[in-house]
């Protein structure tokens, strides 16, 4: 596997609330319709200043550096900084629009990353973000964290998305794929998708170590469609790693690499990002996953937006499974 593929595909948890990190080390849904977090935009209004011409207050995706919110504490501790990740810039996200800098100094690369994200993500879904940050990463063994998302509050009602802008500049195409992978974690982990307060013993669907997915959630439906052979022996408390997915990858050509085979969430996020950027399916089994996504308008819309924005199909740099 090439360095670029490795760099963009491995994610790991660094704290109980952090759902996804992109790290150099290896590669990074069936049934009913998706839930309202995917299919319908939140159109509530706020008291924020919406005077900028680039602002789209009801749909999101705009940039208005005057917008603020009072439920975000802009400190490194608040962003989850540690010995690996160092936040350099943070913006409020208000009604799905990139708002004022609340930490550090304005970073043009971060703004450009936001514009890429808003090209691809239906604007209403950007309402699920509360803060958008740039960071530097220092890691041992040549690992480089590319991006991560984490719930910003205990309920998981809003999220933080963080981007390594240095790596984003180095490989824009890989950064686009990565950011979309991360955003897949956002819309599949909202309060309409997972109950973080349910007891594990009472969960009758898929329990991922953080909560119980609702029956008609994207991830639970994905599990029912593609993980029935594995879920009984799956450890939901194990961190997703390339190593943990190697066994499943070796026998199932439906996975886009061993990291995708590490958890149902990573499998969906990898497949979804590949689908949206029209990466050729390397097997019939992967195509079946693409077909599953394409049958859901709320998910297929991402692909349509990427094509409309002029993003060309990307080459398949995922590892081969099966």
Backbone bond lengths (Angstrom), bond angles and torsions (degrees), N, CA, C in turn:
res aa  C-N    CA-C-N  psi(-1)  N-CA   C-N-CA  omega(-1)  CA-C   N-CA-C  phi
1 X - - - 1.441 - - 1.521 109.97 -
2 X 1.312 116.85 140.33 1.457 120.71 -178.77 1.513 111.49 -73.85
3 X 1.350 115.72 160.60 1.460 119.93 178.01 1.519 111.19 -59.54
4 X 1.354 116.81 -39.12 1.466 119.52 -177.56 1.511 111.07 -62.91
5 X 1.345 116.27 -42.44 1.457 119.72 179.77 1.510 110.03 -64.74
6 X 1.333 115.82 -45.67 1.452 119.82 179.80 1.516 110.66 -59.87
7 X 1.301 116.19 -44.42 1.455 120.25 -174.72 1.522 111.49 -61.35
8 X 1.321 116.58 -33.41 1.461 118.72 -171.40 1.507 113.89 -92.76
9 X 1.319 119.04 -8.46 1.438 116.55 -165.06 1.525 117.01 -112.72
10 X 1.320 120.29 -14.81 1.451 118.15 -174.79 1.506 110.85 -95.94
11 X 1.311 116.89 131.01 1.448 121.13 176.98 1.510 108.78 -126.01
12 X 1.304 116.54 149.45 1.453 119.50 177.29 1.510 109.78 -149.10
13 X 1.289 117.16 158.01 1.449 120.82 179.11 1.514 109.74 -85.58
14 X 1.326 117.65 135.62 1.456 120.18 176.74 1.516 111.72 -109.57
15 X 1.333 117.03 -6.04 1.455 121.83 178.07 1.517 106.39 -162.23
16 X 1.344 117.94 161.63 1.459 119.12 -176.76 1.519 114.40 -54.83
17 X 1.344 117.90 -30.02 1.457 118.78 -176.29 1.514 113.54 -94.80
18 X 1.318 118.59 -4.98 1.462 120.38 -177.64 1.513 109.01 -91.34
19 X 1.315 116.69 119.41 1.450 120.27 -174.09 1.506 113.81 -90.22
20 X 1.314 119.44 -23.32 1.451 117.19 -173.67 1.507 111.62 -159.05
21 X 1.319 115.37 128.78 1.454 122.31 172.23 1.513 108.90 -126.49
22 X 1.308 117.10 141.37 1.445 120.81 177.69 1.506 108.67 -99.20
23 X 1.317 116.22 120.79 1.450 119.65 -173.23 1.514 110.83 -135.75
24 X 1.330 117.94 144.11 1.453 121.04 173.64 1.510 107.76 -66.78
25 X 1.308 115.87 122.92 1.451 121.18 174.24 1.492 111.67 171.73
26 X 1.279 121.28 -16.48 1.436 123.15 179.09 1.509 110.91 170.62
27 X 1.354 117.36 -178.21 1.437 119.85 -174.90 1.543 116.86 -66.87
28 X 1.658 134.28 156.79 1.532 135.79 165.84 0.993 92.38 -108.88
29 X 15.211 132.49 176.02 1.333 92.15 -40.58 1.425 100.19 -164.80
30 X 3.493 144.77 134.16 1.467 87.94 -138.11 1.417 101.58 -124.57
31 X 1.063 126.21 132.44 1.411 113.68 168.69 1.473 111.81 151.69
32 X 1.281 119.38 -114.45 1.446 119.98 -172.50 1.509 113.23 -72.03
33 X 1.304 114.55 176.68 1.447 118.72 -178.45 1.509 110.69 -68.80
34 X 1.335 115.19 158.24 1.446 119.94 -179.85 1.507 111.07 -72.52
35 X 1.326 116.77 163.93 1.442 121.61 -174.93 1.514 111.27 -79.81
36 X 1.307 115.14 175.94 1.459 119.48 -173.83 1.509 113.26 -64.06
37 X 1.320 118.38 -22.60 1.455 119.04 179.57 1.523 111.09 -65.99
38 X 1.312 116.99 -20.31 1.450 120.66 179.97 1.522 110.91 -101.40
39 X 1.297 118.13 -34.62 1.447 119.40 -170.20 1.520 114.55 -96.74
40 X 1.317 118.49 -17.56 1.460 119.34 -177.04 1.509 110.49 -131.64
41 X 1.318 116.53 135.61 1.455 121.24 179.68 1.510 110.58 -85.14
42 X 1.322 115.77 143.16 1.450 121.91 172.28 1.522 108.07 -76.65
43 X 1.317 116.50 123.07 1.455 119.48 -175.52 1.518 112.40 -112.96
44 X 1.336 117.23 24.35 1.447 119.20 177.57 1.516 110.06 -70.29
45 X 1.333 115.82 155.82 1.447 120.50 -178.33 1.503 110.88 -108.04
46 X 1.326 116.73 164.57 1.440 121.73 176.88 1.515 108.30 -128.78
47 X 1.332 114.80 176.84 1.459 119.45 179.14 1.516 111.67 -90.92
48 X 1.322 116.44 8.17 1.466 119.74 -178.54 1.523 110.64 -66.31
49 X 1.338 115.34 154.52 1.456 121.55 176.83 1.522 109.10 -67.86
50 X 1.315 118.22 122.30 1.459 121.41 -178.61 1.520 110.92 -119.44
51 X 1.317 115.72 36.85 1.454 119.32 -173.61 1.523 113.85 -83.19
52 X 1.316 118.35 -19.19 1.463 119.92 -175.66 1.524 110.66 -67.35
53 X 1.296 116.31 141.83 1.456 120.37 -176.93 1.519 112.21 -70.47
54 X 1.347 118.35 -20.09 1.453 120.38 -179.94 1.523 112.08 -84.71
55 X 1.309 117.62 -3.57 1.458 120.84 -175.68 1.523 111.13 -84.66
56 X 1.328 115.82 135.45 1.457 121.72 174.03 1.527 107.17 -118.70
57 X 1.331 119.09 85.94 1.451 121.40 -166.78 1.517 115.33 -64.13
58 X 1.325 119.22 -29.08 1.452 119.59 -177.64 1.517 112.86 -90.71
59 X 1.310 118.20 -30.72 1.454 120.43 -176.22 1.522 113.27 -104.53
60 X 1.316 118.64 -21.93 1.454 120.81 -178.67 1.512 112.26 82.94
61 X 1.321 115.11 178.04 1.447 121.73 177.42 1.506 114.70 95.85
62 X 1.335 117.66 -5.39 1.450 120.30 -179.93 1.512 112.93 -88.18
63 X 1.325 115.74 -178.18 1.462 123.27 177.30 1.523 107.93 -130.67
64 X 1.315 116.46 120.46 1.461 121.90 175.01 1.518 107.16 -143.14
65 X 1.322 116.11 99.77 1.457 121.26 -172.43 1.521 113.45 -74.77
66 X 1.330 117.24 11.21 1.462 120.29 172.88 1.527 112.14 -98.99
67 X 1.329 117.68 -10.32 1.462 121.02 -175.07 1.523 111.79 -75.57
68 X 1.332 116.71 138.34 1.464 121.55 176.58 1.523 109.48 -135.45
69 X 1.314 115.76 170.66 1.459 122.72 173.28 1.511 107.91 -147.22
70 X 1.340 117.14 155.44 1.459 119.84 -173.31 1.524 114.00 -104.46
71 X 1.337 117.57 10.04 1.462 119.92 -179.30 1.524 112.25 -109.17
72 X 1.327 117.68 15.99 1.463 122.36 178.54 1.524 108.80 -121.29
73 X 1.331 116.23 121.27 1.465 121.84 175.77 1.519 108.13 -95.12
74 X 1.304 115.99 108.88 1.467 120.16 -172.45 1.522 110.79 -87.18
75 X 1.315 115.88 79.50 1.459 122.23 175.48 1.528 108.38 -133.14
76 X 1.335 117.81 153.66 1.464 119.95 177.82 1.525 112.80 -55.33
77 X 1.329 116.21 -37.27 1.461 119.43 179.10 1.523 110.49 -64.19
78 X 1.311 115.42 -39.17 1.455 120.99 179.52 1.522 111.21 -64.49
79 X 1.328 117.10 -32.69 1.459 121.42 -178.71 1.524 112.79 -84.48
80 X 1.325 117.52 -3.63 1.453 120.08 179.04 1.512 114.08 84.85
81 X 1.337 118.03 22.86 1.461 120.37 178.28 1.530 110.80 -59.82
82 X 1.317 115.42 144.50 1.459 121.00 177.05 1.515 108.09 -150.70
83 X 1.332 117.23 -157.45 1.465 120.34 -178.23 1.522 112.29 -72.44
84 X 1.324 117.63 -10.27 1.459 121.65 -179.07 1.523 111.68 -102.12
85 X 1.322 116.45 -46.00 1.463 122.10 -171.99 1.523 110.46 -110.87
86 X 1.335 115.75 130.90 1.465 122.56 179.00 1.526 108.35 -127.08
87 X 1.346 116.41 112.54 1.459 121.20 -179.73 1.527 110.51 -70.74
88 X 1.327 116.29 134.30 1.465 120.93 179.17 1.525 112.56 -110.19
89 X 1.326 117.52 -31.42 1.467 122.41 -179.19 1.520 108.68 -149.16
90 X 1.325 116.11 144.21 1.466 120.32 175.59 1.517 109.92 -141.20
91 X 1.319 115.37 139.36 1.461 122.68 175.55 1.526 109.33 -118.36
92 X 1.308 116.48 143.29 1.450 120.10 164.41 1.531 108.52 -65.41
93 X 1.332 115.54 149.14 1.461 121.03 166.72 1.524 106.18 -116.76
94 X 1.333 116.62 121.37 1.455 122.27 -174.31 1.522 109.34 -122.59
95 X 1.334 116.53 117.56 1.467 121.64 -177.29 1.524 111.62 51.63
96 X 1.320 116.84 38.46 1.452 120.68 177.61 1.506 114.83 78.60
97 X 1.335 117.32 10.86 1.461 121.86 178.12 1.521 109.91 -114.07
98 X 1.324 116.60 143.38 1.451 120.60 177.35 1.520 108.94 -71.30
99 X 1.337 115.70 123.17 1.451 120.89 -175.83 1.508 113.16 -106.54
100 X 1.315 114.93 -152.13 1.457 122.33 -173.15 1.522 112.31 -66.73
101 X 1.326 115.69 153.48 1.457 121.60 170.13 1.525 107.44 -70.14
102 X 1.317 116.40 125.45 1.468 119.83 179.20 1.519 112.06 -111.73
103 X 1.336 116.38 -7.09 1.470 120.65 177.61 1.515 107.97 -154.33
104 X 1.331 116.77 137.67 1.452 120.67 179.11 1.517 111.93 75.17
105 X 1.330 115.62 -157.16 1.455 122.13 -178.31 1.520 110.38 -118.91
106 X 1.315 115.74 156.22 1.458 121.09 -178.65 1.531 110.64 -56.16
107 X 1.326 115.20 134.48 1.460 122.75 -177.22 1.520 107.60 -123.92
108 X 1.317 116.78 111.11 1.460 120.88 -175.76 1.526 111.31 -61.67
109 X 1.327 117.33 -34.44 1.466 119.57 179.50 1.515 110.94 -65.44
110 X 1.321 117.32 -36.57 1.459 120.59 177.92 1.531 110.32 -67.18
111 X 1.326 116.99 -41.08 1.462 119.95 176.97 1.523 110.22 -62.28
112 X 1.320 116.79 -41.27 1.460 120.28 177.60 1.528 110.87 -63.17
113 X 1.334 117.01 -38.20 1.464 120.50 177.26 1.526 110.33 -62.86
114 X 1.330 116.25 -40.19 1.462 119.87 176.58 1.528 110.77 -61.66
115 X 1.312 116.81 -42.35 1.454 120.38 -178.65 1.524 111.09 -64.54
116 X 1.339 116.72 -36.16 1.458 120.35 174.88 1.521 109.93 -63.70
117 X 1.332 115.93 -47.53 1.461 120.39 -179.99 1.524 110.80 -59.26
118 X 1.330 116.70 -42.42 1.456 119.64 -178.01 1.528 112.28 -72.36
119 X 1.328 117.64 -20.26 1.462 120.91 172.73 1.526 111.28 -64.46
120 X 1.323 116.19 -33.96 1.456 122.21 -166.81 1.521 112.86 -102.80
121 X 1.331 116.44 -33.06 1.463 121.50 -174.33 1.526 109.92 -92.76
122 X 1.327 118.18 128.55 1.463 119.25 173.13 1.525 109.92 -53.09
123 X 1.327 116.77 128.70 1.455 121.37 -168.44 1.507 114.92 -52.87
124 X 1.329 117.52 -39.05 1.449 119.38 -178.78 1.512 113.58 -60.27
125 X 1.328 117.29 -29.17 1.453 119.97 -178.44 1.526 112.40 -75.30
126 X 1.330 116.66 -19.72 1.457 119.11 176.68 1.527 111.49 -68.27
127 X 1.326 117.30 -12.08 1.467 121.11 175.12 1.526 111.37 -62.91
128 X 1.324 117.04 -19.63 1.469 120.19 179.82 1.527 112.53 -73.64
129 X 1.337 117.54 -9.91 1.462 120.96 178.01 1.521 110.12 -95.26
130 X 1.340 116.30 141.58 1.467 122.25 176.08 1.512 111.98 -110.44
131 X 1.339 116.38 -26.17 1.462 120.15 -177.00 1.524 108.53 -151.60
132 X 1.334 115.47 144.78 1.469 122.98 -177.95 1.517 106.41 -130.04
133 X 1.333 117.48 119.97 1.455 120.13 -170.60 1.526 112.36 -127.34
134 X 1.337 113.85 157.32 1.463 122.37 169.87 1.518 107.86 -108.01
135 X 1.333 116.20 147.72 1.457 118.66 179.97 1.517 110.89 -147.18
136 X 1.319 114.81 160.60 1.454 123.19 168.31 1.516 107.60 -105.58
137 X 1.337 115.99 155.78 1.459 120.25 -177.59 1.516 110.57 -133.14
138 X 1.317 114.79 131.42 1.463 120.71 174.60 1.518 108.13 -121.96
139 X 1.330 116.03 116.57 1.451 119.62 -176.22 1.519 110.53 -139.18
140 X 1.320 114.31 152.20 1.451 120.77 179.89 1.526 110.24 -81.53
141 X 1.321 115.44 158.38 1.453 120.55 173.28 1.509 115.04 73.27
142 X 1.336 117.60 17.57 1.444 119.93 177.75 1.518 114.80 83.10
143 X 1.347 117.72 1.24 1.459 120.36 178.79 1.524 111.03 -69.57
144 X 1.306 116.32 145.36 1.461 121.97 176.17 1.520 107.90 -136.50
145 X 1.308 116.77 118.22 1.459 120.88 176.57 1.527 108.95 -74.64
146 X 1.321 116.76 128.78 1.457 121.79 -178.23 1.519 112.75 -94.70
147 X 1.303 117.79 -41.41 1.457 121.12 -177.50 1.520 108.69 -167.82
148 X 1.316 116.29 161.90 1.453 119.77 172.48 1.514 110.04 -156.32
149 X 1.316 115.55 160.06 1.459 121.86 171.21 1.512 108.58 -128.87
150 X 1.322 115.63 152.01 1.455 121.09 175.19 1.513 108.90 -152.73
151 X 1.347 117.27 148.64 1.461 118.88 175.27 1.518 109.35 -63.75
152 X 1.335 116.40 138.17 1.452 119.80 -175.71 1.522 111.94 -88.36
153 X 1.317 117.10 -17.99 1.458 119.88 178.13 1.523 108.86 -130.01
154 X 1.305 116.53 170.90 1.461 120.58 -174.94 1.521 112.04 -65.89
155 X 1.322 117.13 -27.39 1.460 120.92 -179.31 1.520 112.81 -80.84
156 X 1.326 117.38 -18.83 1.456 119.74 -173.50 1.514 111.98 73.61
157 X 1.332 116.74 31.17 1.462 120.26 -179.62 1.522 112.27 -83.64
158 X 1.339 117.68 -24.75 1.463 122.81 174.54 1.522 108.40 -139.65
159 X 1.337 115.79 160.08 1.456 120.95 -171.11 1.522 112.09 -130.62
160 X 1.311 114.18 159.34 1.460 123.51 169.66 1.520 107.90 -105.39
161 X 1.333 116.70 134.29 1.461 120.78 169.97 1.511 108.39 -118.70
162 X 1.326 116.28 134.12 1.459 121.88 -176.05 1.515 110.22 -129.08
163 X 1.341 115.76 138.66 1.465 122.51 -172.49 1.524 109.54 -128.08
164 X 1.321 115.89 133.37 1.457 121.71 172.79 1.532 106.94 -80.52
165 X 1.323 116.60 99.38 1.469 119.76 -172.70 1.524 112.98 -69.20
166 X 1.320 117.44 -28.15 1.471 119.55 176.45 1.519 110.30 -63.19
167 X 1.321 116.30 -46.96 1.464 120.56 178.63 1.525 111.09 -69.06
168 X 1.313 116.78 -33.01 1.461 120.61 178.16 1.516 111.29 -61.97
169 X 1.324 116.90 -41.85 1.460 120.77 177.19 1.516 111.51 -66.35
170 X 1.331 116.65 -35.16 1.463 120.80 -176.17 1.525 112.39 -69.83
171 X 1.328 117.19 -34.15 1.462 120.50 -176.80 1.524 109.04 -145.77
172 X 1.340 118.28 81.94 1.463 121.18 -175.68 1.529 113.77 -59.18
173 X 1.330 117.73 -39.05 1.458 120.05 -178.03 1.525 110.91 -65.12
174 X 1.324 115.88 -43.71 1.460 120.03 178.68 1.520 110.61 -66.37
175 X 1.325 115.68 -34.65 1.463 119.70 178.21 1.523 110.63 -65.01
176 X 1.321 117.78 -41.03 1.465 120.58 178.08 1.522 111.01 -60.88
177 X 1.321 115.55 -45.75 1.463 120.45 179.24 1.521 110.18 -60.80
178 X 1.317 115.16 -42.49 1.449 121.43 -178.24 1.523 111.97 -65.68
179 X 1.328 116.86 -46.65 1.466 119.14 -178.91 1.521 111.00 -62.23
180 X 1.327 116.89 -37.87 1.450 118.48 179.52 1.524 111.06 -69.03
181 X 1.330 116.28 -39.55 1.469 119.45 173.52 1.522 109.92 -54.24
182 X 1.331 115.42 -46.94 1.456 119.10 -178.96 1.522 112.07 -64.73
183 X 1.326 116.82 -39.46 1.457 117.67 -179.84 1.522 111.25 -68.22
184 X 1.322 117.87 -27.05 1.465 120.10 174.24 1.523 110.46 -60.23
185 X 1.328 116.40 -34.18 1.471 119.09 175.91 1.519 111.29 -67.58
186 X 1.316 116.49 -31.74 1.465 119.08 179.39 1.523 110.34 -65.77
187 X 1.329 117.55 -56.49 1.462 117.88 -172.06 1.526 113.37 -74.70
188 X 1.328 117.93 -12.62 1.464 119.29 175.11 1.525 112.79 -96.90
189 X 1.331 117.44 2.09 1.470 120.63 -178.54 1.531 112.09 -127.04
190 X 1.326 116.51 18.66 1.459 119.69 177.47 1.526 109.99 -75.33
191 X 1.325 116.20 173.12 1.465 121.08 -176.76 1.522 112.46 -66.08
192 X 1.331 118.39 -19.32 1.461 120.32 176.50 1.525 112.36 -84.37
193 X 1.327 116.71 -6.75 1.464 121.93 -177.43 1.525 113.32 -107.58
194 X 1.318 117.30 -34.87 1.458 121.42 -174.13 1.527 110.53 -138.32
195 X 1.328 115.71 139.68 1.459 122.74 176.41 1.521 107.94 -100.52
196 X 1.329 116.08 104.99 1.465 120.26 -177.72 1.521 113.15 -79.74
197 X 1.321 117.36 -3.57 1.462 120.83 -176.46 1.531 112.70 -110.59
198 X 1.322 116.22 1.34 1.460 120.40 176.61 1.531 110.22 -76.31
199 X 1.330 116.84 144.27 1.466 120.95 175.68 1.528 109.46 -74.25
200 X 1.315 116.15 144.38 1.462 119.55 -179.88 1.527 110.89 -59.70
201 X 1.323 116.73 -40.31 1.459 120.15 -177.69 1.520 112.24 -64.52
202 X 1.333 116.36 -27.17 1.471 120.40 -178.28 1.520 112.51 -90.20
203 X 1.322 117.45 -7.65 1.468 121.03 -176.10 1.525 109.82 -75.24
204 X 1.316 116.46 123.69 1.463 121.75 -179.29 1.518 112.46 -104.58
205 X 1.323 116.96 2.62 1.460 120.63 177.96 1.525 108.39 -116.67
206 X 1.308 117.55 -138.70 1.460 121.38 179.70 1.520 109.92 -91.42
207 X 1.321 115.51 123.16 1.464 123.67 175.33 1.521 107.58 -102.53
208 X 1.343 117.75 124.98 1.467 119.37 -175.22 1.523 113.90 -108.12
209 X 1.323 116.69 11.49 1.455 120.03 -179.33 1.510 112.70 98.07
210 X 1.345 116.74 -21.19 1.464 121.98 178.12 1.521 112.36 -111.61
211 X 1.312 116.84 -18.91 1.450 120.09 -178.66 1.510 111.70 174.64
212 X 1.320 114.14 -175.64 1.462 122.08 -175.58 1.524 108.98 -111.11
213 X 1.309 117.37 122.77 1.462 120.95 -179.86 1.525 110.42 -75.78
214 X 1.327 115.14 138.78 1.454 119.46 177.23 1.520 110.32 -65.67
215 X 1.328 115.56 155.47 1.460 120.69 -172.70 1.521 112.46 -57.66
216 X 1.339 116.48 -39.89 1.467 119.28 -177.51 1.525 112.65 -99.09
217 X 1.326 117.45 17.68 1.463 120.83 176.97 1.528 110.19 -70.96
218 X 1.313 115.84 156.76 1.466 120.45 179.96 1.521 111.09 -57.74
219 X 1.323 116.80 -48.79 1.471 119.27 -174.85 1.521 111.76 -67.94
220 X 1.323 118.15 -39.34 1.463 118.66 178.51 1.527 110.88 -64.45
221 X 1.319 116.94 -39.78 1.456 120.18 177.46 1.533 111.19 -66.83
222 X 1.323 115.80 -36.31 1.472 121.11 176.07 1.538 110.06 -62.54
223 X 1.316 115.81 -44.42 1.467 120.24 177.90 1.520 110.22 -60.01
224 X 1.329 117.20 -46.51 1.463 120.95 -179.52 1.516 112.19 -61.05
225 X 1.326 116.37 -29.11 1.464 120.36 -176.78 1.523 113.88 -88.86
226 X 1.324 116.79 -37.35 1.470 119.43 -168.81 1.528 115.04 -126.22
227 X 1.309 118.49 -6.08 1.464 119.97 -174.89 1.533 113.65 -122.13
228 X 1.302 118.18 12.28 1.470 119.02 -176.47 1.531 112.50 -63.46
229 X 1.316 117.48 -27.98 1.468 120.14 179.84 1.524 112.62 -78.61
230 X 1.330 117.41 -10.95 1.457 120.14 -172.08 1.529 114.46 -121.64
231 X 1.299 117.52 -21.46 1.453 119.61 -167.07 1.519 112.99 -67.29
232 X 1.322 118.89 -30.34 1.468 120.65 -179.02 1.514 111.84 -66.22
233 X 1.326 117.66 -28.54 1.460 121.62 -179.60 1.520 112.48 -104.16
234 X 1.314 116.67 10.25 1.457 121.61 -176.22 1.525 110.42 -87.19
235 X 1.338 116.73 134.77 1.465 121.98 177.64 1.528 109.00 -95.63
236 X 1.325 118.66 105.62 1.475 119.94 -176.06 1.522 113.85 -70.68
237 X 1.323 116.85 -12.26 1.466 119.85 -178.48 1.525 112.86 -94.84
238 X 1.327 116.83 -6.53 1.458 120.47 178.82 1.523 110.08 -78.36
239 X 1.326 117.08 139.63 1.460 121.05 177.91 1.530 109.96 -68.54
240 X 1.326 117.73 141.32 1.473 119.39 177.83 1.526 110.54 -69.63
241 X 1.290 116.36 124.43 1.460 122.04 178.68 1.528 108.92 -141.71
242 X 1.319 115.46 161.78 1.456 120.13 174.53 1.527 110.00 -58.33
243 X 1.308 115.75 -44.01 1.464 120.20 -177.13 1.527 111.81 -61.13
244 X 1.337 117.00 -39.74 1.462 119.55 -176.47 1.524 112.22 -70.57
245 X 1.332 117.36 -18.01 1.455 119.38 179.82 1.511 114.76 -101.36
246 X 1.323 117.41 -2.92 1.460 119.47 -173.58 1.520 113.27 -62.33
247 X 1.332 117.04 -38.66 1.460 119.71 -179.59 1.515 112.34 -62.87
248 X 1.320 116.57 -47.54 1.467 120.01 178.93 1.519 110.96 -66.69
249 X 1.322 116.70 -38.83 1.469 120.10 179.39 1.524 111.16 -61.55
250 X 1.314 117.02 -36.28 1.464 120.60 -175.04 1.522 112.85 -66.71
251 X 1.348 117.05 -20.51 1.464 119.26 -175.00 1.524 113.46 -118.33
252 X 1.326 118.18 -3.09 1.464 119.92 -173.60 1.526 110.36 -134.63
253 X 1.332 116.46 110.67 1.461 122.06 -178.31 1.524 112.72 -75.78
254 X 1.331 117.36 3.11 1.452 120.22 177.97 1.511 114.00 -80.06
255 X 1.323 116.38 -15.07 1.461 120.23 -178.55 1.527 110.97 -90.14
256 X 1.326 115.81 141.97 1.465 121.57 174.84 1.520 108.86 -92.50
257 X 1.310 116.04 66.30 1.453 121.62 178.36 1.516 113.40 100.14
258 X 1.332 117.32 162.99 1.466 121.30 -177.07 1.516 113.75 -65.47
259 X 1.343 117.76 -28.20 1.457 117.50 178.36 1.524 110.50 -68.83
260 X 1.324 117.31 -38.91 1.463 120.35 174.99 1.520 111.10 -59.90
261 X 1.328 116.33 -32.99 1.462 120.88 -178.76 1.522 113.05 -79.45
262 X 1.328 117.72 0.83 1.466 120.20 -175.57 1.521 112.76 -77.39
263 X 1.328 118.24 -37.03 1.467 122.17 178.40 1.526 109.03 -150.16
264 X 1.330 117.66 158.11 1.462 119.09 175.14 1.525 112.57 -59.95
265 X 1.330 117.68 -37.86 1.463 120.50 -179.37 1.525 111.79 -63.75
266 X 1.340 116.72 -43.25 1.461 119.77 179.15 1.527 111.01 -69.90
267 X 1.307 116.21 -35.02 1.463 120.01 176.28 1.521 110.06 -60.70
268 X 1.336 116.56 -48.13 1.457 118.85 179.35 1.524 111.42 -63.06
269 X 1.333 117.50 -46.59 1.464 120.79 -176.34 1.522 111.47 -63.04
270 X 1.325 117.57 -41.14 1.466 120.31 178.06 1.527 110.87 -64.56
271 X 1.342 115.21 -47.09 1.458 119.68 -177.64 1.520 110.79 -65.47
272 X 1.332 116.35 -42.14 1.457 120.43 -178.23 1.522 111.24 -62.70
273 X 1.329 117.58 -45.64 1.465 119.94 -179.76 1.524 110.85 -64.29
274 X 1.330 117.09 -38.93 1.472 120.42 177.53 1.522 110.89 -65.49
275 X 1.320 116.80 -40.56 1.461 121.25 178.80 1.525 111.02 -62.47
276 X 1.328 116.87 -47.52 1.459 120.82 -176.03 1.519 111.24 -62.04
277 X 1.340 117.21 -39.08 1.459 120.12 -179.39 1.521 112.53 -92.73
278 X 1.339 114.97 18.07 1.470 122.75 170.75 1.522 112.80 53.14
279 X 1.319 115.53 41.59 1.461 120.46 173.87 1.527 108.05 -72.51
280 X 1.312 118.79 127.99 1.463 120.20 -178.75 1.521 111.79 -55.99
281 X 1.320 115.87 134.27 1.465 120.11 178.51 1.524 109.63 -69.57
282 X 1.330 118.28 126.47 1.463 120.31 -178.43 1.521 113.89 -79.66
283 X 1.334 117.90 -5.58 1.461 120.45 -178.32 1.527 109.06 -156.17
284 X 1.326 115.61 163.11 1.459 120.37 175.56 1.525 110.75 -63.04
285 X 1.316 115.95 -33.38 1.458 120.14 -178.91 1.528 111.60 -67.13
286 X 1.326 117.15 -38.96 1.463 119.91 175.65 1.524 109.64 -68.90
287 X 1.322 117.30 -38.80 1.464 120.05 177.86 1.525 110.79 -60.02
288 X 1.324 117.24 -36.38 1.465 120.00 177.42 1.520 111.09 -62.01
289 X 1.322 116.69 -36.45 1.464 120.06 175.56 1.538 110.36 -67.42
290 X 1.324 116.84 -42.51 1.465 120.16 175.88 1.535 110.79 -57.57
291 X 1.325 116.01 -44.45 1.462 120.58 -178.47 1.527 110.30 -62.61
292 X 1.321 116.38 -38.77 1.471 120.99 177.87 1.527 110.04 -58.37
293 X 1.328 116.62 -45.20 1.465 121.23 -179.60 1.519 110.71 -67.39
294 X 1.321 116.79 -42.62 1.463 120.61 -174.69 1.517 112.36 -65.71
295 X 1.324 118.03 -21.16 1.458 121.56 179.97 1.522 112.78 -77.39
296 X 1.330 116.69 -6.59 1.460 121.02 -178.33 1.521 109.77 -112.21
297 X 1.346 116.30 108.03 1.475 119.74 -174.66 1.522 113.25 -54.80
298 X 1.325 118.36 -38.04 1.455 120.38 -179.60 1.514 113.14 -64.02
299 X 1.332 116.87 -25.10 1.461 121.36 177.38 1.527 110.98 -92.97
300 X 1.314 116.36 -42.54 1.465 120.31 -179.18 1.522 111.68 -62.24
301 X 1.333 117.24 -24.05 1.460 120.60 -179.14 1.523 111.97 -59.70
302 X 1.321 117.34 -33.69 1.460 120.50 178.97 1.527 110.39 -59.07
303 X 1.313 116.00 -43.88 1.468 120.24 -178.93 1.527 110.66 -64.42
304 X 1.318 115.55 -41.57 1.460 119.79 178.68 1.529 110.98 -61.36
305 X 1.327 116.22 -40.82 1.465 120.27 179.69 1.528 111.08 -66.55
306 X 1.321 117.22 -40.52 1.465 120.25 179.19 1.529 110.55 -62.62
307 X 1.318 116.36 -42.40 1.464 120.20 178.81 1.526 110.54 -66.41
308 X 1.342 116.51 -42.57 1.458 120.27 -179.40 1.527 111.69 -64.91
309 X 1.335 116.78 -29.85 1.463 120.94 179.05 1.522 112.22 -78.06
310 X 1.328 117.44 -5.85 1.456 121.15 175.96 1.515 114.83 91.72
311 X 1.338 117.87 12.58 1.459 119.65 178.40 1.523 109.30 -78.38
312 X 1.311 115.76 121.99 1.457 121.26 -178.27 1.525 110.56 -73.73
313 X 1.339 117.18 155.03 1.469 119.29 174.10 1.529 110.63 -55.10
314 X 1.323 116.70 137.83 1.460 120.26 179.61 1.520 110.21 -94.67
315 X 1.313 115.72 153.40 1.447 120.18 178.67 1.523 110.22 -72.99
316 X 1.316 115.29 156.78 1.461 120.84 -179.74 1.537 109.64 -83.24
317 X 1.319 115.53 107.00 1.459 120.05 177.70 1.521 111.89 -110.75
318 X 1.325 116.61 12.90 1.465 120.99 177.79 1.527 110.60 -76.22
319 X 1.307 116.24 154.79 1.450 120.78 172.10 1.523 110.18 -67.97
320 X 1.316 116.77 153.67 1.459 123.04 179.30 1.521 109.02 -92.59
321 X 1.314 116.17 133.15 1.463 121.02 176.33 1.523 109.61 -110.73
322 X 1.313 114.58 165.88 1.457 120.49 176.81 1.512 113.60 82.80
